[in-house]
């Protein structure tokens, strides 16, 4: 049975994409729409809030296609920029296409701040993903990381790779695609996020073609 994998990047405002992917004359606030024409999901970096890139995010749904999925990276420092109530209102505007809040893998010591995100996820009815200190959270699949009984069982994956060697990348993600066959996915399918400072959109597009060849 074919398992759909939604492919996206860690953020869409990559400086190196300005002329190689985004047309030079394309305004910055049009880039998400342009990105969504090619890819189905994005993991929004926490620093986007700190840098002000998420100001006016209530308009972001107008920029993307109906099947596009947003995942939000959680970081305590977001609350240095925006109060919890404002963050809640901002994410509620994305709620129709907000698929999950993603916690870092490292053990977090500030439980009070973690709890803020958990309350937020509960109020928005979105999935909590990752985080060693977050009970009941869905797992993040990463290459070479064992999650359950010697096998990784997850439908959200993050790989850190510049995608220049797609043959190696295919071998890296094959364990992820294999373990999806044993899972019952909902209509949203699985998600694969690529994160790397030298990532090029063209190579991300090539990976999408590889996933299609693999039956995804």
The 8 nearest C-alpha neighbors of each residue, nearest first, counted from 0:
[[1, 2, 180, 214, 3, 215, 179, 181],
 [0, 2, 214, 215, 3, 180, 4, 213],
 [3, 1, 215, 0, 4, 188, 179, 180],
 [2, 4, 188, 215, 189, 1, 5, 187],
 [5, 3, 189, 190, 215, 188, 6, 2],
 [4, 6, 190, 39, 189, 191, 40, 3],
 [7, 5, 191, 190, 39, 192, 38, 40],
 [6, 8, 40, 41, 192, 38, 39, 191],
 [9, 7, 193, 192, 41, 10, 194, 42],
 [8, 10, 42, 194, 41, 193, 43, 192],
 [9, 11, 43, 8, 42, 12, 44, 41],
 [10, 12, 13, 31, 8, 34, 9, 41],
 [13, 11, 10, 14, 30, 16, 27, 31],
 [14, 12, 16, 15, 11, 10, 17, 196],
 [13, 15, 16, 17, 12, 18, 11, 196],
 [14, 16, 13, 17, 19, 18, 199, 197],
 [17, 15, 20, 19, 14, 13, 18, 21],
 [18, 16, 21, 15, 14, 19, 20, 23],
 [17, 19, 23, 21, 16, 20, 22, 15],
 [18, 20, 16, 17, 21, 15, 22, 200],
 [21, 19, 16, 18, 17, 200, 22, 201],
 [20, 22, 17, 18, 16, 19, 23, 25],
 [23, 21, 25, 24, 18, 20, 17, 19],
 [22, 24, 18, 25, 17, 21, 26, 19],
 [23, 25, 22, 26, 21, 18, 17, 27],
 [24, 26, 22, 23, 27, 21, 29, 30],
 [27, 25, 29, 28, 24, 30, 23, 22],
 [26, 28, 29, 30, 25, 12, 31, 17],
 [27, 29, 26, 30, 31, 32, 25, 52],
 [30, 28, 27, 26, 32, 31, 33, 25],
 [29, 31, 33, 32, 27, 28, 34, 26],
 [32, 30, 34, 33, 29, 35, 11, 62],
 [33, 31, 62, 35, 63, 34, 30, 29],
 [32, 34, 30, 36, 31, 35, 29, 37],
 [35, 33, 31, 32, 36, 37, 30, 38],
 [36, 34, 38, 32, 37, 33, 63, 39],
 [35, 37, 33, 34, 38, 32, 64, 63],
 [38, 36, 35, 34, 39, 33, 204, 7],
 [39, 37, 35, 7, 40, 36, 6, 34],
 [40, 38, 67, 5, 35, 6, 7, 68],
 [41, 39, 68, 7, 67, 69, 38, 6],
 [40, 42, 7, 8, 69, 43, 10, 9],
 [41, 43, 70, 9, 71, 10, 44, 69],
 [42, 44, 71, 10, 72, 41, 70, 9],
 [45, 43, 72, 46, 47, 10, 42, 9],
 [46, 44, 72, 47, 74, 48, 73, 77],
 [45, 47, 49, 48, 44, 50, 77, 76],
 [46, 48, 52, 50, 45, 49, 44, 53],
 [49, 47, 51, 46, 53, 50, 45, 52],
 [48, 50, 46, 47, 51, 80, 77, 45],
 [51, 49, 47, 48, 52, 46, 53, 80],
 [52, 50, 48, 53, 54, 49, 47, 46],
 [53, 51, 47, 54, 50, 48, 49, 56],
 [54, 52, 56, 48, 51, 47, 55, 50],
 [55, 53, 56, 51, 52, 48, 57, 89],
 [54, 56, 57, 58, 53, 59, 89, 52],
 [55, 57, 59, 58, 53, 54, 89, 92],
 [58, 56, 92, 55, 59, 89, 93, 60],
 [57, 59, 56, 61, 60, 55, 62, 92],
 [60, 58, 56, 62, 61, 57, 63, 93],
 [59, 61, 62, 63, 58, 93, 57, 96],
 [60, 62, 59, 58, 63, 64, 32, 57],
 [61, 63, 32, 59, 60, 31, 64, 58],
 [64, 62, 32, 60, 35, 61, 67, 65],
 [63, 65, 67, 66, 35, 62, 36, 60],
 [66, 64, 67, 63, 96, 60, 68, 95],
 [67, 65, 64, 68, 39, 96, 63, 187],
 [66, 68, 39, 40, 64, 65, 63, 96],
 [69, 67, 40, 96, 97, 98, 39, 66],
 [70, 68, 97, 41, 98, 40, 96, 42],
 [69, 71, 42, 99, 98, 100, 43, 41],
 [72, 70, 100, 43, 42, 101, 73, 99],
 [71, 73, 101, 45, 44, 43, 100, 102],
 [74, 72, 102, 101, 45, 71, 100, 75],
 [73, 75, 76, 77, 45, 72, 102, 103],
 [74, 76, 77, 78, 112, 73, 113, 79],
 [75, 77, 79, 78, 74, 80, 49, 45],
 [76, 78, 79, 75, 80, 74, 81, 48],
 [79, 77, 81, 80, 76, 82, 75, 83],
 [80, 78, 76, 77, 81, 82, 75, 49],
 [81, 79, 78, 77, 49, 82, 48, 76],
 [80, 82, 78, 79, 86, 85, 77, 83],
 [83, 81, 85, 84, 78, 86, 80, 79],
 [84, 82, 86, 85, 87, 81, 78, 115],
 [83, 85, 87, 86, 82, 88, 81, 89],
 [86, 84, 88, 87, 82, 83, 89, 81],
 [85, 87, 89, 83, 88, 84, 90, 81],
 [86, 88, 84, 90, 85, 89, 91, 83],
 [89, 87, 91, 85, 86, 90, 84, 92],
 [90, 88, 86, 92, 87, 91, 85, 57],
 [89, 91, 93, 92, 87, 88, 86, 94],
 [90, 92, 94, 88, 93, 89, 87, 123],
 [91, 93, 57, 90, 89, 94, 88, 56],
 [94, 92, 90, 91, 97, 95, 96, 57],
 [93, 95, 97, 91, 96, 92, 90, 123],
 [96, 94, 93, 97, 92, 91, 98, 60],
 [97, 95, 68, 94, 93, 98, 69, 67],
 [96, 98, 94, 69, 93, 95, 68, 99],
 [99, 97, 70, 69, 125, 68, 96, 126],
 [98, 100, 126, 70, 125, 127, 97, 101],
 [99, 101, 71, 127, 70, 128, 72, 126],
 [100, 102, 128, 72, 73, 71, 129, 127],
 [103, 101, 130, 129, 73, 128, 72, 104],
 [104, 102, 130, 105, 129, 101, 73, 72],
 [105, 103, 130, 129, 131, 102, 106, 139],
 [106, 104, 103, 107, 131, 130, 132, 102],
 [105, 107, 131, 132, 104, 108, 130, 103],
 [108, 106, 109, 105, 132, 110, 131, 130],
 [107, 109, 110, 106, 132, 113, 111, 112],
 [110, 108, 111, 112, 107, 113, 75, 114],
 [109, 111, 113, 112, 108, 114, 107, 132],
 [112, 110, 114, 113, 109, 115, 108, 116],
 [111, 113, 115, 114, 110, 109, 75, 116],
 [114, 112, 110, 116, 115, 111, 117, 109],
 [113, 115, 117, 111, 112, 116, 110, 118],
 [116, 114, 112, 118, 113, 117, 119, 111],
 [115, 117, 119, 113, 114, 118, 120, 112],
 [118, 116, 114, 120, 119, 115, 121, 113],
 [119, 117, 121, 115, 116, 120, 114, 122],
 [118, 120, 116, 122, 117, 121, 115, 123],
 [121, 119, 117, 123, 125, 118, 122, 124],
 [120, 122, 124, 118, 119, 123, 117, 125],
 [123, 121, 119, 120, 124, 118, 125, 87],
 [122, 124, 120, 121, 125, 119, 91, 94],
 [125, 123, 121, 122, 120, 126, 119, 94],
 [126, 124, 99, 120, 123, 98, 121, 127],
 [125, 127, 99, 128, 100, 98, 120, 124],
 [126, 128, 100, 136, 99, 101, 137, 125],
 [127, 129, 137, 101, 136, 138, 100, 102],
 [130, 128, 102, 138, 139, 136, 101, 137],
 [129, 131, 104, 102, 133, 103, 132, 105],
 [132, 130, 106, 133, 104, 105, 129, 107],
 [131, 133, 130, 106, 134, 107, 110, 108],
 [132, 134, 130, 131, 136, 135, 129, 113],
 [135, 133, 136, 132, 131, 130, 137, 127],
 [134, 136, 133, 137, 127, 128, 138, 129],
 [137, 135, 128, 127, 134, 133, 129, 138],
 [138, 136, 128, 129, 127, 135, 139, 153],
 [139, 137, 129, 153, 128, 140, 136, 155],
 [138, 140, 129, 155, 156, 153, 141, 128],
 [141, 139, 156, 153, 155, 138, 157, 151],
 [140, 142, 144, 157, 156, 158, 143, 139],
 [143, 141, 144, 171, 158, 140, 172, 175],
 [142, 144, 141, 145, 171, 140, 151, 174],
 [143, 145, 142, 141, 146, 151, 140, 150],
 [146, 144, 151, 150, 149, 147, 143, 148],
 [145, 147, 151, 150, 144, 152, 149, 148],
 [146, 148, 150, 149, 151, 145, 152, 153],
 [149, 147, 150, 146, 145, 151, 152, 144],
 [148, 150, 147, 145, 146, 151, 144, 152],
 [151, 149, 147, 148, 145, 146, 152, 178],
 [150, 152, 146, 145, 147, 153, 140, 149],
 [153, 151, 150, 178, 147, 146, 154, 138],
 [154, 152, 138, 140, 155, 139, 151, 137],
 [153, 155, 189, 190, 156, 179, 152, 140],
 [156, 154, 190, 139, 153, 189, 140, 191],
 [157, 155, 140, 191, 139, 141, 192, 190],
 [158, 156, 192, 141, 193, 191, 140, 159],
 [157, 159, 193, 141, 160, 194, 192, 156],
 [160, 158, 194, 195, 193, 157, 161, 192],
 [159, 161, 162, 195, 158, 194, 193, 198],
 [160, 162, 198, 163, 195, 197, 159, 199],
 [163, 161, 160, 164, 165, 202, 168, 198],
 [162, 164, 161, 165, 202, 160, 168, 198],
 [165, 163, 162, 166, 167, 168, 161, 169],
 [166, 164, 168, 167, 162, 163, 169, 206],
 [165, 167, 169, 168, 164, 170, 171, 163],
 [168, 166, 170, 165, 169, 164, 171, 162],
 [169, 167, 165, 171, 170, 166, 172, 164],
 [168, 170, 166, 171, 172, 167, 165, 173],
 [171, 169, 167, 173, 168, 172, 166, 174],
 [170, 172, 168, 169, 173, 167, 142, 174],
 [171, 173, 175, 169, 174, 170, 168, 176],
 [172, 174, 176, 175, 170, 171, 169, 177],
 [175, 173, 177, 172, 176, 178, 171, 170],
 [176, 174, 172, 173, 178, 177, 179, 140],
 [175, 177, 173, 179, 174, 178, 172, 180],
 [178, 176, 174, 179, 175, 180, 173, 181],
 [177, 179, 180, 175, 176, 181, 174, 152],
 [180, 178, 182, 176, 181, 177, 175, 154],
 [179, 181, 178, 182, 177, 176, 2, 0],
 [182, 180, 179, 178, 183, 177, 152, 184],
 [183, 181, 179, 180, 184, 178, 152, 154],
 [182, 184, 185, 181, 180, 179, 188, 2],
 [185, 183, 188, 182, 186, 189, 187, 2],
 [184, 186, 187, 188, 183, 189, 182, 3],
 [185, 187, 188, 184, 3, 189, 2, 183],
 [188, 186, 185, 189, 184, 3, 5, 66],
 [187, 189, 3, 186, 184, 185, 4, 2],
 [190, 188, 4, 154, 155, 5, 3, 187],
 [189, 191, 5, 155, 4, 6, 156, 154],
 [190, 192, 156, 6, 157, 155, 5, 7],
 [193, 191, 157, 7, 8, 6, 156, 9],
 [194, 192, 8, 158, 157, 159, 9, 7],
 [195, 193, 159, 9, 8, 158, 160, 192],
 [194, 196, 198, 159, 197, 160, 161, 193],
 [197, 195, 198, 194, 161, 13, 160, 199],
 [198, 196, 195, 161, 199, 15, 160, 194],
 [199, 197, 161, 195, 196, 200, 162, 194],
 [200, 198, 201, 202, 197, 203, 16, 161],
 [199, 201, 203, 202, 204, 20, 198, 16],
 [200, 202, 204, 203, 199, 205, 20, 19],
 [203, 201, 205, 204, 200, 199, 162, 206],
 [202, 204, 200, 206, 205, 201, 207, 199],
 [205, 203, 201, 207, 202, 206, 200, 208],
 [206, 204, 202, 208, 207, 203, 201, 209],
 [205, 207, 209, 203, 208, 204, 210, 202],
 [206, 208, 204, 210, 205, 209, 211, 203],
 [207, 209, 211, 205, 206, 210, 212, 204],
 [208, 210, 206, 212, 211, 207, 213, 205],
 [211, 209, 213, 207, 215, 208, 212, 206],
 [210, 212, 215, 208, 214, 213, 209, 207],
 [213, 211, 209, 214, 210, 208, 215, 207],
 [212, 214, 210, 211, 215, 209, 208, 176],
 [215, 213, 211, 212, 1, 210, 2, 3],
 [214, 211, 210, 3, 2, 213, 4, 1]]
